Amino acid sequence: MLAARDAGQEAGLSDSGNKDRDLQVLFQELCQLQAKQRKLKREVEKHKLFEDYLIKVLKKIPKGYNQGEEPEETPVAAMVEHYGKLFTVSQDIQKRLEAFLEMNQAVHKSLESLEEGHRALIPRLKIRLCQLQRRCHRKQEQWQQLEHGVAHQKDMGSCEVGSKEASADDSEDLKCGTLELPRKELLNYVQVAINDMVQHCCSAQAVPRGMGLFSKLDLIQEFMLDKMETVRFVSLLTGPIVCWTANNPKDQGLRSYPRPFRKHSASEDSTPRSLFPSTQTSECFSLC
């Protein structure tokens, strides 16, 4: 009896252990199956788009298709031909597009080269323009100086005093000099000579500032006339008795020189005319 109980208890324990093992095995298989199911779901979801596409294609297949037999009028061949034409047209368009892209790149390269040439040409043109503007300004200044010099020469030519032969000789020499020297240098030389003569004439007193050219020429003329009168007066004092009358043509020649240079008012640049009294009235000078 005891032995039978022990055997029954052991058998019950072994059955419970077998059940546990079976449960564990079944649980593991369940986990594996669930994993496979999840994987299959993912695959189904992944291929769902293709499934829908195939379903739509099957719906468009005509109903006369049974057991591999094609219907009499099936548009499959027409569709294939149509899509074949579309494919060839797309290839042709793609080739043309590639050619257009190549042409566009070539045009862009030529445009870039033109822009570079334009950018390089602009500074050269600006430099050339500046040079031409400078030359134009120089020419304008030269023309103005020449016009000014011609005007002065005309004024000076109208004021020349002397005989026709001497003036002709001087004019020939002056013309030769002007042919050899530029007008500007000749005018500068004449102005320097006039300034030097004025300095000699005004050695006792300073030359007034702002004195014009014609005033300087008047001053030189007055100095020369005064010097001639002084020399004549000294010669009269040291020589024999001479009656110095106003009717004498030789005496009148001392003050008969014209004043062609005077082109301003009498009050301008006033300088002493002579150092001695006038000889308008007849006087006799004698040595006692």
C-alpha positions as CSV (number, residue, x, y, z in Angstrom):
1,M,0.0,0.0,0.0
2,L,2.7,2.4,1.0
3,A,4.7,1.5,-2.0
4,A,1.7,2.1,-4.3
5,R,1.1,5.5,-2.7
6,D,4.8,6.5,-3.2
7,A,4.6,5.3,-6.8
8,G,1.4,7.3,-7.4
9,Q,2.9,10.5,-5.8
10,E,6.0,10.1,-8.0
11,A,3.9,9.6,-11.0
12,G,1.9,12.7,-10.2
13,L,5.0,14.7,-9.7
14,S,6.5,13.5,-12.9
15,D,3.2,14.4,-14.8
16,S,3.3,17.9,-13.3
17,G,6.9,18.3,-14.4
18,N,6.1,17.1,-17.9
19,K,3.3,19.5,-18.1
20,D,5.5,22.4,-17.0
21,R,8.1,21.4,-19.6
22,D,5.4,21.2,-22.2
23,L,4.0,24.6,-21.2
24,Q,7.5,26.1,-21.5
25,V,8.0,24.5,-24.9
26,L,4.6,25.7,-26.1
27,F,5.3,29.2,-24.7
28,Q,8.6,29.4,-26.6
29,E,6.8,28.2,-29.8
30,L,4.1,30.8,-29.2
31,C,6.8,33.5,-28.9
32,Q,8.4,32.3,-32.1
33,L,5.1,32.3,-33.9
34,Q,4.2,35.8,-32.7
35,A,7.6,37.0,-33.9
36,K,7.0,35.4,-37.3
37,Q,3.6,36.9,-37.4
38,R,4.9,40.4,-36.7
39,K,7.5,39.8,-39.4
40,L,4.9,38.7,-41.9
41,K,2.8,41.8,-41.1
42,R,5.8,44.0,-41.8
43,E,6.4,42.2,-45.1
44,V,2.7,42.5,-46.0
45,E,2.7,46.2,-45.2
46,K,5.9,46.6,-47.1
47,H,4.4,44.9,-50.2
48,K,0.9,46.4,-49.8
49,L,1.6,49.0,-52.5
50,F,2.5,46.3,-55.0
51,E,-0.6,44.3,-54.0
52,D,-2.8,47.2,-54.6
53,Y,-1.2,47.9,-58.0
54,L,-1.7,44.2,-59.0
55,I,-5.3,44.4,-57.9
56,K,-5.9,47.5,-60.0
57,V,-4.1,45.8,-63.0
58,L,-6.3,42.7,-62.6
59,K,-9.4,44.8,-62.6
60,K,-8.4,46.4,-65.9
61,I,-7.8,43.0,-67.5
62,P,-10.8,42.1,-69.7
63,K,-13.1,39.4,-68.5
64,G,-12.7,37.0,-71.5
65,Y,-9.4,35.7,-70.1
66,N,-10.0,32.1,-68.9
67,Q,-7.5,29.2,-68.3
68,G,-4.7,30.9,-70.1
69,E,-6.7,31.6,-73.2
70,E,-6.5,35.3,-74.5
71,P,-9.6,37.0,-75.6
72,E,-10.2,37.9,-79.2
73,E,-9.7,41.7,-78.7
74,T,-7.3,42.4,-75.9
75,P,-5.6,45.9,-75.6
76,V,-2.5,44.5,-73.9
77,A,-0.4,44.5,-77.1
78,A,-1.7,48.0,-78.0
79,M,-0.8,49.2,-74.5
80,V,2.7,47.7,-74.7
81,E,3.2,49.3,-78.1
82,H,2.0,52.6,-76.8
83,Y,4.2,52.5,-73.8
84,G,7.1,51.5,-76.1
85,K,6.5,54.6,-78.2
86,L,6.4,56.7,-75.1
87,F,9.7,55.2,-73.9
88,T,11.4,56.0,-77.2
89,V,10.0,59.5,-77.1
90,S,11.2,60.0,-73.6
91,Q,14.7,58.8,-74.6
92,D,14.7,61.2,-77.5
93,I,13.6,64.1,-75.3
94,Q,16.3,63.2,-72.7
95,K,18.9,63.2,-75.4
96,R,17.7,66.6,-76.6
97,L,17.7,67.9,-73.1
98,E,21.3,66.7,-72.6
99,A,22.3,68.5,-75.8
100,F,20.5,71.6,-74.7
101,L,22.3,71.5,-71.3
102,E,25.6,71.2,-73.1
103,M,24.8,74.1,-75.3
104,N,23.7,76.1,-72.3
105,Q,27.0,75.4,-70.5
106,A,28.9,76.5,-73.6
107,V,26.9,79.7,-73.8
108,H,27.5,80.3,-70.1
109,K,31.2,79.8,-70.6
110,S,31.3,82.3,-73.5
111,L,29.3,84.8,-71.5
112,E,31.7,84.5,-68.6
113,S,34.6,85.0,-71.0
114,L,32.9,88.1,-72.4
115,E,32.3,89.5,-68.9
116,E,36.0,88.9,-68.0
117,G,37.0,90.7,-71.2
118,H,34.6,93.5,-70.5
119,R,35.9,93.9,-67.0
120,A,39.5,93.9,-68.3
121,L,38.6,96.4,-71.0
122,I,36.9,99.0,-68.8
123,P,40.1,100.1,-67.0
124,R,42.0,100.4,-70.3
125,L,39.2,102.5,-71.7
126,K,39.1,104.7,-68.6
127,I,42.9,105.2,-68.8
128,R,42.7,106.1,-72.5
129,L,39.8,108.5,-71.8
130,C,41.8,110.2,-69.1
131,Q,44.8,110.6,-71.5
132,L,42.6,112.0,-74.2
133,Q,41.0,114.4,-71.7
134,R,44.5,115.6,-70.6
135,R,45.5,116.1,-74.2
136,C,42.4,118.0,-74.8
137,H,43.0,120.3,-71.8
138,R,46.6,120.9,-72.8
139,K,45.5,121.8,-76.4
140,Q,42.9,124.2,-75.0
141,E,45.5,125.8,-72.7
142,Q,47.9,126.1,-75.6
143,W,45.2,127.7,-77.8
144,Q,44.3,130.1,-75.0
145,Q,48.0,131.1,-74.5
146,L,48.5,131.5,-78.2
147,E,45.4,133.7,-78.5
148,H,46.6,135.7,-75.5
149,G,50.0,136.0,-77.1
150,V,48.6,137.1,-80.4
151,A,46.5,139.8,-78.7
152,H,49.6,141.1,-76.8
153,Q,51.6,141.0,-80.0
154,K,48.9,143.0,-81.8
155,D,48.9,145.6,-78.9
156,M,52.7,145.8,-78.9
157,G,52.8,146.0,-82.7
158,S,50.4,148.9,-82.6
159,C,52.7,150.7,-80.1
160,E,56.0,150.4,-82.0
161,V,57.8,153.7,-82.6
162,G,60.5,154.3,-85.2
163,S,61.2,154.6,-88.8
164,K,59.8,152.2,-91.4
165,E,63.2,150.8,-92.3
166,A,64.1,150.1,-88.7
167,S,60.7,148.7,-87.9
168,A,60.9,146.5,-91.0
169,D,64.3,145.2,-89.9
170,D,63.1,144.6,-86.4
171,S,60.0,142.9,-87.6
172,E,62.0,140.6,-89.9
173,D,64.3,139.7,-86.9
174,L,61.3,139.2,-84.7
175,K,59.6,137.0,-87.3
176,C,62.8,134.9,-87.6
177,G,62.9,134.6,-83.8
178,T,59.2,133.6,-83.6
179,L,59.8,131.0,-86.2
180,E,62.6,129.6,-84.2
181,L,61.1,130.0,-80.7
182,P,57.6,129.2,-79.6
183,R,55.2,132.0,-78.9
184,K,55.0,131.3,-75.2
185,E,58.8,131.5,-74.7
186,L,59.1,134.6,-76.8
187,L,56.4,136.3,-74.7
188,N,58.2,135.3,-71.6
189,Y,61.5,136.7,-72.8
190,V,59.8,140.0,-73.7
191,Q,58.1,140.3,-70.3
192,V,61.4,139.5,-68.5
193,A,63.2,142.2,-70.6
194,I,60.4,144.8,-69.8
195,N,60.6,144.0,-66.1
196,D,64.4,144.4,-66.1
197,M,64.1,147.7,-67.9
198,V,61.5,148.9,-65.3
199,Q,63.8,147.9,-62.5
200,H,66.6,150.0,-64.0
201,C,64.3,152.9,-64.5
202,C,63.0,152.7,-60.9
203,S,66.3,152.0,-59.2
204,A,65.7,154.8,-56.7
205,Q,62.3,153.6,-55.7
206,A,60.6,150.2,-55.7
207,V,58.3,149.2,-58.6
208,P,54.6,149.6,-57.6
209,R,52.8,146.3,-57.3
210,G,50.1,145.5,-59.8
211,M,51.6,147.7,-62.5
212,G,50.3,146.7,-65.9
213,L,52.3,146.1,-69.1
214,F,51.4,149.4,-70.7
215,S,52.1,151.3,-67.5
216,K,55.6,149.7,-67.5
217,L,56.1,150.7,-71.1
218,D,55.0,154.3,-70.3
219,L,57.4,154.4,-67.4
220,I,60.3,153.3,-69.6
221,Q,59.4,155.9,-72.3
222,E,59.2,158.7,-69.7
223,F,62.6,157.6,-68.3
224,M,64.2,157.7,-71.7
225,L,62.7,161.1,-72.5
226,D,63.8,162.5,-69.2
227,K,67.3,161.1,-69.8
228,M,67.4,162.7,-73.2
229,E,66.3,166.1,-71.8
230,T,68.9,165.8,-69.0
231,V,71.7,165.1,-71.5
232,R,70.5,168.0,-73.7
233,F,70.4,170.3,-70.8
234,V,73.9,169.3,-69.6
235,S,75.2,169.8,-73.1
236,L,73.7,173.2,-73.2
237,L,75.3,174.2,-69.9
238,T,78.7,172.9,-70.9
239,G,78.6,174.2,-74.5
240,P,78.2,177.7,-76.1
241,I,75.2,180.0,-75.5
242,V,72.2,178.6,-77.3
243,C,68.7,180.0,-77.3
244,W,66.4,177.2,-76.5
245,T,63.0,178.1,-78.0
246,A,59.8,176.3,-78.5
247,N,59.7,177.2,-82.2
248,N,62.9,175.3,-82.8
249,P,61.9,172.0,-84.5
250,K,64.9,170.2,-83.0
251,D,63.7,171.2,-79.5
252,Q,60.2,170.2,-80.3
253,G,61.4,166.8,-81.1
254,L,62.3,166.1,-77.5
255,R,58.7,166.1,-76.5
256,S,57.1,165.2,-79.7
257,Y,57.2,161.4,-79.1
258,P,53.7,159.9,-79.1
259,R,52.4,157.9,-76.2
260,P,50.9,154.8,-77.9
261,F,51.1,152.6,-74.8
262,R,48.7,154.7,-72.6
263,K,45.5,152.7,-72.5
264,H,44.4,153.5,-69.0
265,S,43.2,156.6,-67.1
266,A,45.5,159.4,-66.3
267,S,45.3,158.9,-62.6
268,E,46.6,155.2,-62.9
269,D,50.3,154.6,-62.2
270,S,51.1,158.3,-62.1
271,T,54.9,158.9,-62.1
272,P,56.9,162.1,-62.4
273,R,57.2,163.1,-66.0
274,S,60.5,165.1,-66.0
275,L,63.1,166.5,-63.7
276,F,63.2,170.0,-65.2
277,P,60.7,172.7,-66.1
278,S,58.9,172.8,-69.4
279,T,60.3,174.4,-72.4
280,Q,57.1,175.7,-73.9
281,T,58.2,179.3,-73.7
282,S,61.3,180.6,-75.3
283,E,64.2,181.0,-72.9
284,C,67.9,181.8,-73.3
285,F,70.4,180.1,-71.1
286,S,73.8,181.6,-70.7
287,L,76.8,181.0,-68.5
288,C,77.9,183.9,-66.3
